[in-house]
Amino acid sequence: CVLFVFAYRYIAGFSWLDSIWIVVVSISSVGYGERSQEGSIVKVLNILTITIGLSTVAYLGGSIVHAIFDGAIRGTLGRARMRREIKSLRNHVILCGYGRVGELLAADLLRQKWEFVVIESDHARCVEIAERGFRYLEGDATEDETLQEAGIEHAKVLVTALPDDAQNVFITLSSRNLNPTLS
């Protein structure tokens, strides 16, 4: 765009204000009326400004939209894939909470090659879990639906590592109700 401002200024002989005005009006597609009385050089500059300017705007707009939707789609597909993986797990460990203790437990489970799912309610911690490549669910482990989504019916072990003892007891009792064979 700046190149065209200079072209209108030095090739076509327009003032700085007129040069900027023509470029902005051309790229914005507002139009500025019929200018057939202008010379050939101005007409060619107008054609180039409109064509290249609109192409640039379309490309940048498309890139921005692509970046937004690509991330959203990738995130949605990733979550769907993870949910399918979790649904297919059998004899796995469900780890409730990814605080200091939960993080250590997850590392130990990984070392021992156990399949596991982390349930965490803190979004920032879920980002950490995802970066580590662990399966996880962002949700409240005290809710039966969350435990069921983590595959409690097919789990072998449940570990609660929440800072609140009452919640740990509640999760343990709820889990036993949903899967009496749970360790």
N, C-alpha and C positions, 0 to 999 in steps of 0.2 A: 504494500500500500504506500509506504513511504517513497518507494521507487517511482510510483506513478505520480505522486505529488511533485517530485522533482522533475519528472518528464513534462507535466503540464506547465510547470514554472519556467523551465529552461528551453524546452523544445517548442511548446505551443505559445510561450510568452505570456501566460496568465499571471495574475498577481498571486501571492502566497495564499491569500484568503480564497480566491476563486479556485486555485488548484486543490486545496483541501476540500472545499465545498463540492467540487465535481467528483472527487474520489469518494467522499462519504455518501453523496446522493446516489452515485452509481452502484456502490457495493450494497447499500441498504435497499436497493430496488425501488426507491421512492420515485425516481424519475424527475426530470427537470424540463420537460417539454421538448418539442421538436427543435433540434439545433442543426438543421440541414444546411444552414448558411455557413457553418464552420468549415474550415479547410479539411483536406484529407488527413493530415497528420492528427488533428484533433479527433476526427472520427475513428481513426485506428486506435488512438489512445483510449477513447471511450469504450470501444469494443474490447480491447485488452483488459482495461480496468474492470469492466463488468464481468467478463468471463473469468479472469483469474481471481478477482475479489470474491465473487459468488462461489467459485470452486473452493477457495480457501475457507470461507465461512462454512460451507457445507461439510468439508473435510473435518474441520475443528469441531463443529457441532456433532458430527457423527462419531468422532473419537470420544468426545465427552459422554455421549449417550451409551456408546459401547462399553466404556470403562465402568459406568454406573451399573448397567444391566448385566454385564459379564460377571462382575463381582457378586451381584445379587443372585444370579442364576447359579453360579458356581457354588455359592454358600448354600443355597437351597438344595442343589443336587448332592452336595457333600453331606448335608444333614440327612437327606433321604437315604443315601448309601449307608451312612453310619447306623441309622435306625434298622435297616435291613440286616446289617451285620450283627447288631445286637440281638435282633429277633431270632437269628439262626444259632446263637450261642447255646451250648449245653454244658453243664457242670462247670460253670464259670464262677468268678468271684464278683460280688457287687460291693464296691467301696463307696461308702457314704461320707462325703467330706474330703476336700483336698487342701486342708490347711497344712500346718507343719508336719503333723503325724501322718495325715493322708498322703502327702507327697512322698514321705519315706516309705510308707507301705506300698505305694504304687511302684516305686523304684525296685523294691524287693520282689514284688509280684512279677515284674518284668524280668528281673534276673532269673527267677525260678521258672520262667516261661508259662505262667498261668494266664489264661484268658481272663480279662476283667473289664468291668465297666465302672466308671466313676460317676457318681451323682453329686453335682455341685450346684448351689443356688447363686453363687457370686459370679457375675458375668466376666469380670476381670480374671478370675481364677480359671474359668472355662476357656478363655483365650490361651492361658498358659498350658492347660491340659491339651488343647488342640495342637499347640506348637510342639508338644512332646510326642504327638502322634497317638495318644491314648484314646480309646473309645470313651465317650462321656455323654451324659444327659444333663442339660441345664434345667434344674427343677428342684423341687422340695422333696427330700427323701422321706418326710413324714406323711406324704400323700400316697395312698395305695396305688393310684394311677401311675405315678412316677416309678414306683417299685415294679409294677407290672410291665411298664415300658422297658425297664432294665432287664426284664426276663427273670423275675424272682421265682416264677414257677419252675424254671429249669436250672436255677443257680445251685451251686453246691455249698458256697460259703457266702455269708454276709458279714462285712466289717463296717462298724460305725465309728467314725473318727471325728464326730462333731464336738465342739467345745461345751455343749450343753448336755449334761448327763440325762436329764429328763427326756430330751429328744432322742438320745441314744437308746434308752429303755423303750420308748414308744416305738421307734423304728424296729427294734428287735422283736417286740411283741407282735406288731403288725406283720412283719415278715414271716414269723412262725405261723401266723394265721393263714397266710397266703401259700406257704410252702413248709409243711410240717417236717420234711426230711432235711431241712436246712441245717448246716453246721454253724 
